C-alpha cells in the first residue's frame, strides 16, 4: 500500500454522517449522492417521509418486496453537512428498516454491507425517486399497500 501522491487531502465534511451508517447499521459502505432525482423527491414529498409501494425496483432493496411499503426519512438541510448529524441519527433510529436518509434540497445517504450492495441500493433508490416524482407530476397515486 502506498500513500496518496498528493498531500493536500482533507477529511470529508460528511465523515460524521458516514460513521452513523457504520455505527447504527453495521454498514460496510456508505454513499452520498446529490442526485437530481433524490433532490426532486424531497421537494414533491413535502413531509418528513418518502413512501412508495408496488414498484418493481423495490425488490433490489434489502428487506423489501414489491408489495411492501418503503419509507425513507427526509431530514431538513443545513448550511454545513456536519450539522446534519443529530437529525440524521434521529431519523436512522426512528426508521430502522430504511436503507437511506434523504436530505431536503440536497441529496441522499445510502448504505450497504459493502460497496456493491450500497451501489445497488443507490441505483434502485434513484430509479424509485425518479418514478415517484414522475407519478406525482402525472397525478398517478401511489397504490394502497395490500
Backbone as a printed PyTorch tensor [residue, N CA C, xyz], in Angstrom:
tensor([[[  0.8340,  -1.1570,   0.0000],
         [  0.0000,   0.0000,   0.0000],
         [  0.8880,   1.2330,   0.0000]],

        [[  0.4990,   2.2220,  -0.7940],
         [  1.2800,   3.4520,  -0.8850],
         [  0.4480,   4.6440,  -0.4380]],

        [[  1.1270,   5.6430,   0.0590],
         [  0.4600,   6.8880,   0.4290],
         [  0.0000,   7.6010,  -0.8380]],

        [[ -1.0680,   8.3760,  -0.7630],
         [ -1.5170,   9.1370,  -1.9310],
         [ -0.4200,  10.0770,  -2.4220]],

        [[ -0.3770,  10.3090,  -3.7260],
         [  0.6410,  11.1760,  -4.3130],
         [  0.4990,  12.6080,  -3.8090]],

        [[ -0.7270,  13.0570,  -3.6230],
         [ -0.9380,  14.4200,  -3.1460],
         [ -1.0270,  14.4260,  -1.6230]],

        [[ -0.5070,  15.4550,  -1.0350],
         [ -0.5200,  15.5670,   0.4240],
         [ -1.6410,  16.4920,   0.9010]],

        [[ -2.3570,  17.1540,  -0.0420],
         [ -3.3790,  18.0960,   0.3910],
         [ -4.7720,  17.4770,   0.4440]],

        [[ -4.8490,  16.2310,   0.8380],
         [ -6.1520,  15.6030,   1.0240],
         [ -6.7640,  16.1160,   2.3180]],

        [[ -8.0960,  16.2510,   2.3290],
         [ -8.7330,  16.6450,   3.5760],
         [ -9.8870,  15.6990,   3.8650]],

        [[-10.2050,  15.5580,   5.1120],
         [-11.2850,  14.6740,   5.5350],
         [-12.6100,  15.2840,   5.1110]],

        [[-13.4910,  14.4510,   4.5760],
         [-14.7950,  14.9030,   4.1090],
         [-15.6370,  15.4520,   5.2520]],

        [[-16.3780,  16.5110,   4.9600],
         [-17.3270,  17.0550,   5.9340],
         [-18.4440,  16.0590,   6.2210]],

        [[-18.6030,  15.0630,   5.3590],
         [-19.6310,  14.0270,   5.5290],
         [-19.2040,  12.9380,   6.5030]],

        [[-17.9800,  12.9540,   6.9440],
         [-17.4560,  11.8650,   7.7730],
         [-18.3620,  11.4940,   8.9440]],

        [[-18.8840,  12.4550,   9.7210],
         [-19.7530,  12.0570,  10.8370],
         [-21.0180,  11.3330,  10.3650]],

        [[-21.4850,  11.6710,   9.1790],
         [-22.6960,  11.0440,   8.6440],
         [-22.3980,   9.6370,   8.1460]],

        [[-21.2490,   9.4510,   7.5190],
         [-20.8410,   8.1050,   7.1130],
         [-20.6900,   7.2170,   8.3500]],

        [[-20.0900,   7.7720,   9.4000],
         [-19.8910,   6.9940,  10.6250],
         [-21.2080,   6.5310,  11.2260]],

        [[-22.2700,   7.3280,  11.0670],
         [-23.5800,   6.9030,  11.5720],
         [-24.0310,   5.6080,  10.9020]],

        [[-23.8090,   5.5010,   9.5990],
         [-24.1840,   4.2710,   8.8840],
         [-23.3780,   3.0870,   9.4060]],

        [[-22.1150,   3.3020,   9.6810],
         [-21.2730,   2.2230,  10.2040],
         [-21.7050,   1.8490,  11.6250]],

        [[-21.9560,   2.8660,  12.4440],
         [-22.3020,   2.6520,  13.8560],
         [-23.7120,   2.0790,  14.0320]],

        [[-24.7100,   2.6970,  13.3820],
         [-26.1090,   2.3290,  13.6340],
         [-26.6220,   1.2010,  12.7500]],

        [[-26.0000,   1.0080,  11.5820],
         [-26.4850,  -0.0160,  10.6630],
         [-25.4820,  -1.1390,  10.4270]],

        [[-24.2790,  -1.0010,  10.9690],
         [-23.2530,  -2.0030,  10.7150],
         [-22.8440,  -2.0330,   9.2560]],

        [[-23.0010,  -0.9150,   8.5780],
         [-22.6960,  -0.8350,   7.1460],
         [-21.2070,  -1.0190,   6.8970]],

        [[-20.8990,  -1.5800,   5.7400],
         [-19.5220,  -1.6910,   5.2970],
         [-19.1680,  -0.5900,   4.3210]],

        [[-20.2120,   0.0800,   3.7900],
         [-20.0080,   1.1760,   2.8430],
         [-21.1890,   2.1290,   2.9370]],

        [[-20.9030,   3.4010,   2.7270],
         [-21.9440,   4.4330,   2.7200],
         [-21.6540,   5.3650,   1.5580]],

        [[-22.6820,   5.6500,   0.7610],
         [-22.5520,   6.5350,  -0.3950],
         [-23.3800,   7.7890,  -0.1700]],

        [[-22.8940,   8.9050,  -0.6890],
         [-23.6400,  10.1630,  -0.6410],
         [-23.7620,  10.6760,  -2.0620]],

        [[-24.9760,  11.0270,  -2.4560],
         [-25.2240,  11.4870,  -3.8180],
         [-26.0320,  12.7750,  -3.8020]],

        [[-25.7440,  13.6400,  -4.7660],
         [-26.5360,  14.8460,  -4.9900],
         [-27.4500,  14.6350,  -6.1970]],

        [[-27.9420,  13.4350,  -6.3570],
         [-28.8050,  13.0780,  -7.4800],
         [-29.9870,  14.0330,  -7.6090]],

        [[-30.2480,  14.4960,  -8.8270],
         [-31.4090,  15.3560,  -9.0690],
         [-32.6980,  14.6190,  -8.7190]],

        [[-32.7330,  13.3010,  -8.9100],
         [-33.9370,  12.5350,  -8.5760],
         [-34.1810,  12.5210,  -7.0700]],

        [[-33.1270,  12.4000,  -6.2870],
         [-33.2670,  12.4490,  -4.8300],
         [-33.7110,  13.8390,  -4.3860]],

        [[-33.0880,  14.8680,  -4.9410],
         [-33.4560,  16.2430,  -4.5820],
         [-34.9200,  16.5010,  -4.9160]],

        [[-35.3460,  16.1160,  -6.1140],
         [-36.7430,  16.3430,  -6.5160],
         [-37.7100,  15.5570,  -5.6410]],

        [[-37.3350,  14.3550,  -5.2320],
         [-38.2060,  13.5710,  -4.3450],
         [-38.4220,  14.3070,  -3.0280]],

        [[-37.3900,  14.9930,  -2.5250],
         [-37.5520,  15.7260,  -1.2610],
         [-38.4390,  16.9480,  -1.4330]],

        [[-38.6050,  17.4010,  -2.6570],
         [-39.4510,  18.5700,  -2.9110],
         [-40.9110,  18.1810,  -3.1300]],

        [[-41.1550,  17.0780,  -3.8110],
         [-42.5530,  16.6850,  -4.0710],
         [-43.1570,  15.8970,  -2.9120]],

        [[-42.3380,  15.3040,  -2.0560],
         [-42.8140,  14.6880,  -0.8140],
         [-42.5230,  15.7150,   0.2820]],

        [[-43.5020,  16.5550,   0.5720],
         [-43.2600,  17.7250,   1.4140],
         [-43.1250,  17.4170,   2.9000]],

        [[-43.5350,  16.2560,   3.3390],
         [-43.4450,  15.9110,   4.7580],
         [-42.0770,  15.3890,   5.1340]],

        [[-42.0490,  14.5940,   6.1810],
         [-40.7780,  14.0690,   6.6830],
         [-40.5120,  12.6440,   6.2200]],

        [[-41.3380,  12.1470,   5.2630],
         [-41.1670,  10.7840,   4.7550],
         [-41.3800,  10.7230,   3.2490]],

        [[-40.5650,   9.9160,   2.6190],
         [-40.7820,   9.4990,   1.2310],
         [-41.3370,   8.0830,   1.3290]],

        [[-42.4800,   7.8250,   0.6990],
         [-43.0430,   6.4700,   0.7160],
         [-43.4200,   6.0450,  -0.6930]],

        [[-43.2590,   4.7490,  -0.9350],
         [-43.6140,   4.1780,  -2.2300],
         [-43.9420,   2.7020,  -2.0190]],

        [[-44.7920,   2.1830,  -2.8730],
         [-45.1090,   0.7630,  -2.8510],
         [-45.3880,   0.2970,  -4.2750]],

        [[-45.2530,  -0.9720,  -4.4890],
         [-45.6090,  -1.6430,  -5.7330],
         [-44.9010,  -1.0790,  -6.9720]],

        [[-43.6050,  -0.8810,  -6.8300],
         [-42.7400,  -0.6110,  -7.9750],
         [-41.6430,  -1.6760,  -7.9630]],

        [[-41.3830,  -2.2400,  -9.1170],
         [-40.5160,  -3.4130,  -9.2460],
         [-39.1380,  -3.2380,  -8.6110]],

        [[-38.5500,  -2.0600,  -8.7400],
         [-37.1790,  -1.8720,  -8.2520],
         [-37.0660,  -1.9380,  -6.7340]],

        [[-38.1970,  -1.9550,  -6.0340],
         [-38.1420,  -2.1180,  -4.5770],
         [-37.5000,  -3.4440,  -4.2050]],

        [[-37.6140,  -4.4290,  -5.0950],
         [-37.0510,  -5.7530,  -4.8110],
         [-35.5230,  -5.7360,  -4.7730]],

        [[-34.9040,  -4.6760,  -5.2790],
         [-33.4520,  -4.5490,  -5.2270],
         [-32.9450,  -4.0290,  -3.8920]],

        [[-33.8680,  -3.6740,  -2.9990],
         [-33.5030,  -3.1440,  -1.6870],
         [-33.6190,  -4.2420,  -0.6450]],

        [[-32.5800,  -4.4130,   0.1320],
         [-32.5740,  -5.4750,   1.1360],
         [-33.7880,  -5.3490,   2.0580]],

        [[-34.5030,  -6.4620,   2.2160],
         [-35.6340,  -6.4990,   3.1310],
         [-36.9260,  -5.9270,   2.5920]],

        [[-36.9760,  -5.6000,   1.3070],
         [-38.1780,  -5.0170,   0.7210],
         [-38.6200,  -5.8160,  -0.4940]],

        [[-39.9240,  -5.9680,  -0.6210],
         [-40.5090,  -6.6450,  -1.7650],
         [-41.5300,  -5.7500,  -2.4470]],

        [[-42.0570,  -6.2230,  -3.5310],
         [-42.9860,  -5.4640,  -4.3690],
         [-44.1890,  -4.9360,  -3.5860]],

        [[-44.7680,  -5.7420,  -2.7220],
         [-45.9810,  -5.3430,  -2.0050],
         [-45.7050,  -4.6210,  -0.6890]],

        [[-44.4530,  -4.4510,  -0.3410],
         [-44.1150,  -3.7250,   0.8820],
         [-44.2640,  -2.2260,   0.6510]],

        [[-44.2780,  -1.4890,   1.7350],
         [-44.2120,  -0.0300,   1.6540],
         [-42.8150,   0.3830,   2.0980]],

        [[-42.1090,   1.0550,   1.2110],
         [-40.7770,   1.5700,   1.5130],
         [-40.9310,   2.9820,   2.0620]],

        [[-40.3650,   3.2240,   3.2130],
         [-40.3890,   4.5630,   3.8110],
         [-38.9590,   5.0030,   4.0660]],

        [[-38.6220,   6.1610,   3.5130],
         [-37.2920,   6.7590,   3.6980],
         [-37.5040,   8.0920,   4.4200]],

        [[-36.8160,   8.3160,   5.5360],
         [-36.9770,   9.6040,   6.2100],
         [-36.3590,  10.7410,   5.3990]],

        [[-36.9780,  11.9080,   5.5130],
         [-36.4520,  13.1300,   4.8950],
         [-36.1120,  14.0850,   6.0270]],

        [[-34.8520,  14.5120,   6.0730],
         [-34.4390,  15.4980,   7.0750],
         [-34.1640,  16.8230,   6.3670]],

        [[-34.2360,  17.8980,   7.1220],
         [-34.0100,  19.2270,   6.5520],
         [-32.5160,  19.4940,   6.4020]],

        [[-32.1620,  20.1820,   5.3460],
         [-30.7670,  20.5120,   5.0690],
         [-30.2720,  21.6020,   6.0250]],

        [[-28.9770,  21.7120,   6.1260],
         [-28.3250,  22.7590,   6.9190],
         [-27.2280,  23.3910,   6.0620]],

        [[-26.6600,  24.4600,   6.5610],
         [-25.6080,  25.1470,   5.8100],
         [-24.3300,  24.3200,   5.7130]],

        [[-24.0900,  23.4570,   6.7020],
         [-22.8790,  22.6370,   6.7340],
         [-23.2610,  21.1920,   7.0090]],

        [[-22.6690,  20.2700,   6.2580],
         [-23.0680,  18.8630,   6.3630],
         [-22.8800,  18.2820,   7.7560]],

        [[-21.8520,  18.6770,   8.4550],
         [-21.6250,  18.1300,   9.7960],
         [-22.7810,  18.4650,  10.7370]],

        [[-23.5210,  19.5430,  10.4360],
         [-24.6630,  19.9420,  11.2620],
         [-25.8650,  19.0080,  11.0850]],

        [[-25.8030,  18.1010,  10.1320],
         [-26.8900,  17.1480,   9.8940],
         [-26.8290,  15.9460,  10.8370]],

        [[-25.7570,  15.8150,  11.5760],
         [-25.5220,  14.5860,  12.3420],
         [-26.6650,  14.2490,  13.3020]],

        [[-27.1350,  15.1990,  14.0940],
         [-28.1780,  14.9020,  15.0900],
         [-29.4850,  14.4870,  14.4230]],

        [[-29.9030,  15.2130,  13.3920],
         [-31.1780,  14.8660,  12.7410],
         [-31.0650,  13.5640,  11.9570]],

        [[-29.8950,  13.2810,  11.4050],
         [-29.7230,  12.0130,  10.7000],
         [-29.7320,  10.8480,  11.6910]],

        [[-29.0830,  11.0120,  12.8160],
         [-29.0910,   9.9710,  13.8500],
         [-30.5330,   9.6970,  14.2820]],

        [[-31.2830,  10.7470,  14.5500],
         [-32.6730,  10.6030,  14.9820],
         [-33.4990,   9.8680,  13.9190]],

        [[-33.3300,  10.2390,  12.6580],
         [-34.0710,   9.5930,  11.5690],
         [-33.6950,   8.1210,  11.4420]],

        [[-32.4110,   7.8160,  11.5550],
         [-31.9720,   6.4250,  11.4300],
         [-32.5020,   5.5670,  12.5760]],

        [[-32.5980,   6.1430,  13.7590],
         [-33.1390,   5.4000,  14.9000],
         [-34.6500,   5.2200,  14.7730]],

        [[-35.3310,   6.2240,  14.2400],
         [-36.7900,   6.1660,  14.0870],
         [-37.2120,   5.2300,  12.9570]],

        [[-36.3670,   5.0710,  11.9390],
         [-36.6740,   4.2480,  10.7600],
         [-35.6080,   3.1640,  10.5950]],

        [[-35.5920,   2.1720,  11.4600],
         [-34.5180,   1.1680,  11.4150],
         [-34.5160,   0.3110,  10.1520]],

        [[-35.6230,   0.2400,   9.4240],
         [-35.6680,  -0.5600,   8.2020],
         [-35.3130,   0.2050,   6.9450]],

        [[-35.0220,   1.4790,   7.0860],
         [-34.7210,   2.2970,   5.9130],
         [-33.2750,   2.1070,   5.4620]],

        [[-33.0610,   1.9430,   4.1490],
         [-31.7030,   1.7910,   3.6310],
         [-31.0220,   3.1210,   3.3050]],

        [[-31.6890,   4.2410,   3.6710],
         [-31.1700,   5.5480,   3.2720],
         [-31.8150,   6.6500,   4.1010]],

        [[-31.2380,   7.8460,   3.9920],
         [-31.8410,   9.0670,   4.5220],
         [-31.7410,  10.1180,   3.4270]],

        [[-32.8790,  10.7390,   3.1200],
         [-32.9120,  11.8480,   2.1680],
         [-32.6820,  13.1580,   2.9100]],

        [[-31.9810,  14.0880,   2.2770],
         [-31.7550,  15.4140,   2.8400],
         [-32.4000,  16.4200,   1.8860]],

        [[-33.4040,  17.1460,   2.3920],
         [-34.1840,  18.0440,   1.5430],
         [-33.3000,  19.0570,   0.8150]],

        [[-33.5620,  19.1670,  -0.4770],
         [-32.8550,  20.1020,  -1.3720],
         [-31.3470,  19.8350,  -1.4440]],

        [[-30.9390,  18.6140,  -1.1000],
         [-29.5060,  18.3060,  -1.0460],
         [-29.1690,  16.9780,  -1.7190]],

        [[-29.7610,  15.8680,  -1.2540],
         [-29.3990,  14.5680,  -1.8180],
         [-29.7890,  13.4290,  -0.9070]],

        [[-28.9790,  12.3680,  -0.9270],
         [-29.3150,  11.1530,  -0.1900],
         [-28.0420,  10.4830,   0.3190]],

        [[-28.1620,   9.8320,   1.4740],
         [-27.1280,   8.9520,   2.0140],
         [-27.6880,   7.5430,   1.9670]],

        [[-26.9310,   6.6170,   1.3900],
         [-27.3540,   5.2210,   1.2210],
         [-26.2180,   4.3320,   1.7170]],

        [[-26.5550,   3.2170,   2.3510],
         [-25.5150,   2.3180,   2.8610],
         [-25.8250,   0.8800,   2.4990]],

        [[-24.8230,   0.0460,   2.6920],
         [-24.9760,  -1.3810,   2.4500],
         [-23.8700,  -2.1410,   3.1570]],

        [[-23.9410,  -3.4580,   3.0640],
         [-22.9460,  -4.2960,   3.7400],
         [-21.5550,  -4.1250,   3.1310]],

        [[-21.5060,  -3.7570,   1.8500],
         [-20.2450,  -3.4700,   1.1560],
         [-20.5550,  -2.4800,   0.0390]],

        [[-19.5370,  -2.0770,  -0.7250],
         [-19.7600,  -1.0580,  -1.7450],
         [-20.6880,  -1.5500,  -2.8490]],

        [[-20.6790,  -2.8450,  -3.1310],
         [-21.5450,  -3.3850,  -4.1870],
         [-23.0110,  -3.2480,  -3.7720]],

        [[-23.3200,  -3.6510,  -2.5470],
         [-24.7070,  -3.5350,  -2.0960],
         [-25.1190,  -2.0670,  -1.9660]],

        [[-24.2460,  -1.2210,  -1.4580],
         [-24.5700,   0.2010,  -1.3350],
         [-24.8480,   0.8020,  -2.7080]],

        [[-24.0410,   0.4460,  -3.7030],
         [-24.2350,   0.9550,  -5.0650],
         [-25.5390,   0.4310,  -5.6530]],

        [[-25.8270,  -0.8510,  -5.4530],
         [-27.0730,  -1.4340,  -5.9580],
         [-28.2700,  -0.7370,  -5.3350]],

        [[-28.2200,  -0.5360,  -4.0240],
         [-29.3390,   0.1280,  -3.3520],
         [-29.4710,   1.5730,  -3.8280]],

        [[-28.3540,   2.2600,  -4.0350],
         [-28.3950,   3.6370,  -4.5270],
         [-29.0410,   3.6960,  -5.9100]],

        [[-28.7000,   2.7430,  -6.7770],
         [-29.2770,   2.7230,  -8.1260],
         [-30.7720,   2.4290,  -8.0850]],

        [[-31.1850,   1.4820,  -7.2480],
         [-32.6170,   1.1720,  -7.1150],
         [-33.3760,   2.3740,  -6.5630]],

        [[-32.8230,   3.0060,  -5.5460],
         [-33.4780,   4.1740,  -4.9670],
         [-33.5810,   5.3100,  -5.9670]],

        [[-32.5320,   5.5440,  -6.7430],
         [-32.5740,   6.6200,  -7.7240],
         [-33.7030,   6.3860,  -8.7290]],

        [[-33.8700,   5.1390,  -9.1730],
         [-34.9790,   4.7950, -10.0680],
         [-36.3150,   5.0830,  -9.3860]],

        [[-36.4630,   4.6430,  -8.1310],
         [-37.7190,   4.8440,  -7.4050],
         [-38.0170,   6.3290,  -7.2090]],

        [[-36.9950,   7.1250,  -6.8960],
         [-37.2030,   8.5680,  -6.7450],
         [-37.6910,   9.1700,  -8.0590]],

        [[-37.0420,   8.7950,  -9.1570],
         [-37.4220,   9.3270, -10.4650],
         [-38.8500,   8.9200, -10.8200]],

        [[-39.1870,   7.6520, -10.6140],
         [-40.5340,   7.1690, -10.9330],
         [-41.5790,   7.8590, -10.0630]],

        [[-41.2980,   8.0280,  -8.7810],
         [-42.2550,   8.6550,  -7.8650],
         [-42.5190,  10.1090,  -8.2270]],

        [[-41.4700,  10.8310,  -8.5780],
         [-41.6340,  12.2280,  -8.9880],
         [-42.4870,  12.2940, -10.2480]],

        [[-42.2030,  11.4380, -11.2210],
         [-42.9930,  11.4130, -12.4590],
         [-44.4490,  11.0550, -12.1670]],

        [[-44.6740,  10.0860, -11.2760],
         [-46.0420,   9.7090, -10.9100],
         [-46.7910,  10.9020, -10.3260]],

        [[-46.1400,  11.6410,  -9.4420],
         [-46.7900,  12.8180,  -8.8410],
         [-47.0780,  13.8710,  -9.9040]],

        [[-46.1390,  14.0880, -10.8190],
         [-46.3470,  15.0750, -11.8790],
         [-47.5310,  14.7010, -12.7640]],

        [[-47.7330,  13.4080, -12.9680],
         [-48.8150,  12.9260, -13.8290],
         [-50.1150,  12.6820, -13.0600]],

        [[-50.0920,  12.9240, -11.7620],
         [-51.2930,  12.7190, -10.9590],
         [-51.6130,  11.2590, -10.6870]],

        [[-50.6060,  10.3910, -10.7940],
         [-50.7940,   8.9590, -10.5390],
         [-50.5480,   8.7110,  -9.0570]],

        [[-51.5660,   8.2120,  -8.3860],
         [-51.4560,   7.9690,  -6.9450],
         [-50.6540,   6.7100,  -6.6730]],

        [[-49.9600,   6.7260,  -5.5540],
         [-49.2860,   5.5330,  -5.0630],
         [-50.3880,   4.5610,  -4.6510]],

        [[-50.3770,   3.3240,  -5.1180],
         [-51.4530,   2.4060,  -4.7190],
         [-51.4080,   2.1250,  -3.2220]],

        [[-52.5600,   1.7800,  -2.6840],
         [-52.6050,   1.3970,  -1.2710],
         [-51.8990,   0.0620,  -1.1160]],

        [[-51.1690,  -0.0730,  -0.0460],
         [-50.4980,  -1.3520,   0.2150],
         [-51.5540,  -2.4220,   0.4490]],

        [[-51.3630,  -3.6130,  -0.1260],
         [-52.3780,  -4.6690,   0.0380],
         [-52.4570,  -5.1610,   1.4720]]])
